[in-house]
Amino acid sequence: MRRQIFIMLFIVILTAMLVSACGGQAAQQLPTKVPESAPTEVSKPTEALKPTEVLQNTEVPKPTEVPMGKVMLPEVNPADYSGEVVTAGSSTVFPLSEAMAEQFQNEGFNGNVTVDSIGSGAGFERFCVAGETDISNASRKIKDSEVESCKQINRNPIQFRIGTDAIAVVVSSENDFLMDVTKEELALLFSTAEKWSDVRAEWPDETILRYIPGTDSGTFDYFVESVMNPVFVKDAAKDEGKGKEAILSAKNLNLSEDDNVLVQGVEGSPNSIGFFGYAYYSENADKLNAVSIDGIAPTAESAESGEYPLARPLFIYSDAEIMKSKPQVAAFIAYYLTKVNDLILDVGYFPASPDALDQAKQAWLDATQ
């Protein structure tokens, strides 16, 4: 009996030892250390960011920015206006103002826009002395004396920049020797030199024929100031007017307020030379050659940057009281400033800078308050 009990106890103990041994072998098959790729410590849960914190900690793409300084004028429907709009002045500004007037009328204006080409000086006289016009077109800034004349008839001229022009110095397409000239040589070509060879020995021994705008033209004034005065005015007090005197004393000189007459004159001979607004050159580029000045040709880029030596701003002028008493005038100017860049390249000129055009628009807003 005891033997049987002993045998049974021995079997129980042996079974327990076998189970323990198998359990130990199974435990040894598990990893005894944490894999190197696992974190050595448990990270705390990331706290949820508040909406403002998300913006501060996340780089959000910004929307495309609208350029600053864009001054907007009220939208103008020409069909809502009637009456007369009378403009006169610069022959250079004339084709641009004419194009704007035509479009304004084609879009329903119940009236008439008159645009006369008489030169900047004559335009200011009609605006500031006679008081006959609503708008004065100009290829130069108004002079102090002209402002004073305006004030005497209770007008305070307001300047609106509308574009940029480059004065083109031109020769006939048959001219094969003049491609580039310095400003100093240009002053001689339009004054004391009688023959081309007087300026450069390699140029023809032929008489120079000159075609220039009339003295009422802003183009004439600008050319005298930019080209003639630096050569002939050495002392501002003693030599005043000598630049103008030099060009008007030149032989074989033909003047006209009509730029088309100048085009025809230059076109007619390889020994002719002239200057006028770039638009008239672009219209006749098949008949004329534009001359580079100091190595720089007149282009949109060189004119806008000011690199071209004979680039200049273009303006229209009006008066606040005129604009308030004649709504059609204010509407036409607002339309002009809003639409000008749609037409200006086609006419042959270059846009004013965005800042300059914005200043013009702000001047309109100030005048109509």
C-alpha positions in Angstrom: 0.0 0.0 0.0 2.8 2.3 1.0 4.6 1.3 -2.2 1.6 2.3 -4.3 1.3 5.7 -2.6 5.1 6.3 -3.0 4.8 5.5 -6.7 1.9 7.9 -7.2 3.7 10.8 -5.4 6.8 10.1 -7.5 4.7 10.4 -10.7 3.1 13.7 -9.5 6.5 15.2 -8.7 8.0 14.1 -12.0 5.1 15.6 -14.0 5.4 18.9 -12.2 9.1 19.0 -13.0 8.5 18.3 -16.7 5.8 21.0 -16.9 8.2 23.5 -15.1 11.0 22.6 -17.6 8.8 23.1 -20.6 7.6 26.5 -19.3 11.1 27.6 -18.8 12.1 26.8 -22.4 9.1 28.7 -23.7 10.0 31.8 -21.7 13.5 31.7 -23.0 12.2 32.0 -26.6 10.7 35.5 -25.9 13.0 38.6 -26.5 15.0 39.3 -23.5 15.6 43.0 -24.5 13.7 45.8 -26.2 14.4 46.1 -30.0 16.8 49.0 -30.7 14.1 50.7 -32.9 11.6 50.9 -30.1 11.5 54.0 -27.8 13.3 53.6 -24.5 10.6 55.5 -22.7 6.9 56.0 -23.3 6.1 59.4 -24.8 3.3 61.4 -23.3 0.3 61.9 -25.5 0.5 65.0 -27.7 -1.8 67.7 -26.4 -4.4 69.0 -28.9 -3.4 72.4 -30.2 -5.9 75.2 -30.0 -6.9 76.8 -33.3 -4.6 79.8 -32.7 -1.7 77.5 -31.8 -2.2 75.6 -35.0 -1.8 78.8 -37.1 1.3 79.7 -35.1 2.9 76.4 -35.5 1.9 75.5 -39.1 3.1 77.3 -42.2 -0.1 78.0 -44.1 0.3 79.1 -47.8 -0.6 82.8 -48.2 -3.1 83.8 -50.8 -1.7 85.8 -53.8 -1.4 89.4 -52.6 -3.1 92.2 -54.6 -0.5 94.9 -55.3 -0.8 97.7 -52.8 -1.8 101.2 -53.9 -4.5 100.2 -56.4 -6.8 103.2 -56.4 -10.2 102.3 -57.8 -12.6 104.9 -59.4 -16.3 104.5 -59.7 -17.4 102.6 -62.7 -18.6 104.9 -65.5 -21.4 104.0 -67.9 -21.0 106.6 -70.7 -24.7 106.2 -71.6 -25.6 107.8 -68.3 -24.1 111.2 -69.4 -24.8 113.9 -71.9 -23.5 117.3 -72.9 -20.2 118.6 -74.3 -16.6 117.8 -73.3 -14.1 120.3 -74.9 -10.4 119.4 -74.9 -7.4 120.9 -76.7 -3.7 121.0 -76.5 -0.7 118.8 -77.2 -0.4 117.2 -80.7 1.4 114.3 -78.9 -1.5 113.6 -76.6 -4.0 114.2 -79.4 -4.1 110.6 -80.8 -4.6 109.1 -77.3 -7.3 111.5 -76.3 -9.0 111.1 -79.7 -9.0 107.3 -79.2 -10.5 107.7 -75.7 -13.1 110.1 -76.9 -14.2 107.8 -79.7 -14.5 104.8 -77.4 -16.4 106.9 -74.8 -18.9 108.0 -77.5 -19.2 104.5 -79.0 -20.2 103.2 -75.6 -23.2 105.4 -75.5 -22.2 109.0 -74.4 -25.2 111.2 -75.4 -23.1 114.2 -76.3 -19.9 115.2 -78.1 -16.2 115.1 -77.1 -14.1 117.7 -79.0 -10.3 117.1 -79.2 -8.2 119.8 -80.9 -4.5 119.5 -81.7 -3.0 122.9 -81.2 0.1 122.3 -79.0 0.6 122.2 -75.2 1.2 125.9 -74.9 -1.8 126.9 -77.0 -3.9 124.4 -75.1 -3.0 126.0 -71.7 -3.8 129.4 -73.1 -7.3 128.3 -74.1 -7.7 126.6 -70.7 -6.1 129.2 -68.4 -6.6 132.5 -70.3 -9.7 132.2 -72.5 -11.3 129.6 -70.3 -12.8 127.9 -73.3 -11.9 124.3 -72.7 -12.7 121.7 -70.0 -9.5 119.7 -70.3 -6.1 120.7 -71.5 -3.8 118.0 -73.1 -0.1 118.4 -72.4 3.2 116.7 -73.2 4.9 118.7 -70.4 4.0 119.9 -66.9 2.1 123.2 -66.6 4.3 126.2 -66.0 4.0 128.5 -63.0 3.0 131.4 -65.2 0.2 129.3 -66.7 -1.0 128.3 -63.2 -1.2 132.0 -62.3 -3.2 132.7 -65.5 -5.6 130.0 -64.5 -6.0 131.4 -61.0 -6.9 134.8 -62.5 -10.0 133.2 -64.0 -10.7 131.2 -60.9 -9.4 127.9 -62.2 -7.0 125.7 -60.2 -5.5 123.2 -62.7 -5.4 119.5 -61.5 -2.8 117.3 -63.1 -3.6 113.8 -64.3 -0.7 111.6 -65.5 -2.0 109.4 -68.4 1.1 107.8 -69.9 4.7 108.0 -71.1 6.1 109.1 -74.5 9.5 108.9 -76.1 10.5 111.6 -78.5 11.7 109.8 -81.6 14.5 111.3 -83.6 13.9 110.1 -87.2 15.5 110.0 -90.6 14.3 108.7 -93.9 14.4 105.0 -94.5 16.8 105.8 -97.4 19.3 107.2 -94.9 22.0 104.5 -94.4 24.5 106.4 -92.3 22.8 107.8 -89.2 21.9 105.0 -86.7 23.1 106.4 -83.4 23.9 109.9 -82.2 25.0 111.6 -78.9 22.8 114.3 -77.4 25.7 116.8 -78.1 25.8 115.9 -81.7 22.0 116.1 -81.9 22.1 119.7 -80.6 24.6 120.5 -83.5 22.4 118.7 -86.1 19.5 121.0 -85.1 21.5 124.3 -84.9 24.9 125.4 -86.2 25.8 122.4 -88.4 25.0 123.1 -92.1 26.1 119.8 -93.5 26.2 116.3 -92.1 30.0 116.3 -92.4 30.2 119.3 -90.0 29.2 116.9 -87.2 31.1 113.8 -88.3 33.6 113.8 -91.1 32.5 110.4 -92.3 29.0 111.6 -92.9 27.9 113.0 -96.3 28.9 116.4 -97.4 25.2 117.2 -97.9 23.0 120.0 -96.5 20.9 119.0 -93.5 17.1 119.4 -93.9 15.3 119.9 -90.6 11.7 119.2 -89.6 10.5 120.0 -86.1 7.3 120.8 -84.1 6.2 124.4 -83.8 7.1 126.5 -80.8 3.6 126.0 -79.2 4.3 122.3 -79.0 5.3 120.6 -75.7 7.5 118.4 -77.8 9.5 121.5 -79.0 9.8 122.7 -75.4 11.0 119.4 -74.1 13.6 119.0 -76.9 15.0 122.5 -76.2 15.2 121.7 -72.5 16.7 118.2 -72.8 18.9 118.6 -75.9 19.6 122.2 -76.7 20.0 123.9 -73.3 22.7 121.5 -72.0 24.9 122.6 -75.0 24.1 126.3 -75.4 23.1 127.3 -71.8 26.3 127.4 -69.7 25.1 130.1 -67.3 21.4 130.1 -66.5 21.3 133.8 -65.8 23.3 135.0 -68.8 22.4 132.3 -71.4 18.6 132.1 -70.8 16.8 131.4 -74.0 20.0 130.5 -76.0 19.0 126.9 -76.5 15.7 127.9 -78.1 17.5 130.7 -80.1 20.0 128.2 -81.4 17.4 125.8 -82.9 15.3 128.5 -84.3 18.3 130.0 -86.0 19.2 126.8 -87.9 19.1 126.9 -91.6 16.7 124.8 -93.7 14.4 124.6 -90.7 10.7 123.6 -91.2 8.3 123.9 -88.3 4.7 122.6 -88.1 2.2 121.8 -85.4 1.0 119.0 -87.5 3.2 115.9 -87.0 2.0 114.3 -90.2 3.5 117.2 -92.1 6.8 116.5 -90.3 6.6 112.8 -91.3 6.2 113.7 -94.9 9.1 116.1 -94.8 11.5 113.7 -93.3 10.3 110.9 -95.5 11.0 112.9 -98.6 14.9 113.0 -98.5 17.8 110.9 -97.1 19.3 114.2 -95.9 16.3 115.1 -93.7 16.1 114.7 -89.9 13.2 115.5 -87.5 11.7 114.6 -84.2 8.2 114.1 -82.8 6.2 111.8 -80.5 6.9 108.1 -80.8 3.3 107.3 -81.9 3.9 109.1 -85.2 7.1 107.1 -85.8 5.4 103.8 -85.0 2.6 104.6 -87.5 5.3 105.3 -90.2 8.0 102.9 -89.3 8.0 101.6 -92.9 9.0 105.0 -94.1 11.3 106.2 -91.3 14.2 105.0 -89.2 14.3 105.9 -85.5 17.8 107.0 -84.3 19.3 105.7 -81.1 20.4 108.3 -78.6 23.7 107.6 -76.8 23.3 104.0 -77.9 19.7 103.5 -76.5 16.8 103.0 -78.9 13.3 104.2 -78.0 11.3 101.2 -76.7 8.6 100.6 -74.1 11.2 99.3 -71.7 13.7 102.1 -72.1 11.0 104.8 -72.0 9.3 103.5 -68.8 12.7 103.0 -67.0 13.8 106.4 -68.0 16.9 104.9 -69.7 16.1 106.4 -73.0 17.3 110.0 -72.9 14.2 111.6 -74.5 11.4 109.9 -72.6 8.8 112.1 -71.0 5.4 112.0 -69.1 2.0 112.8 -70.7 -0.8 114.6 -68.9 -4.3 116.0 -69.1 -5.4 118.9 -66.8 -8.8 120.0 -65.6 -10.3 121.9 -62.6 -12.5 120.7 -59.7 -15.2 123.2 -60.3 -15.5 122.2 -63.9 -15.7 118.6 -62.9 -18.4 119.3 -60.3 -20.5 121.6 -62.5 -20.2 119.3 -65.6 -20.6 115.7 -64.5 -19.9 114.6 -68.1 -16.3 116.0 -67.8 -15.7 114.2 -64.5 -17.1 111.0 -66.0 -14.9 111.3 -69.1 -11.8 111.8 -67.0 -12.6 108.9 -64.7 -13.3 106.7 -67.8 -10.0 108.0 -69.3 -7.9 107.0 -66.3 -9.6 103.7 -65.9 -9.4 102.6 -69.6 -6.2 104.3 -70.8 -4.0 101.3 -70.5 -6.3 99.3 -72.7 -5.6 101.7 -75.6 -2.2 103.3 -75.0 0.0 100.7 -76.5 -2.1 100.5 -79.6 -1.9 104.3 -80.0 1.9 104.0 -79.8 2.7 105.3 -76.3 3.7 103.5 -73.1 1.7 103.2 -69.8 2.5 105.4 -66.9 3.9 103.6 -63.8 1.2 102.1 -61.5 2.1 104.7 -58.8 1.7 107.6 -61.2 -1.6 106.4 -62.5 -2.8 105.8 -58.9 -1.8 109.4 -58.0 -3.9 110.6 -61.0 -6.9 108.6 -59.8 -6.5 109.9 -56.2 -6.5 113.4 -57.6 -9.8 112.7 -59.3 -11.3 111.4 -56.1 -10.1 114.5 -54.2 -11.5 116.8 -56.8 -15.0 115.3 -56.8 -15.5 115.0 -53.0 
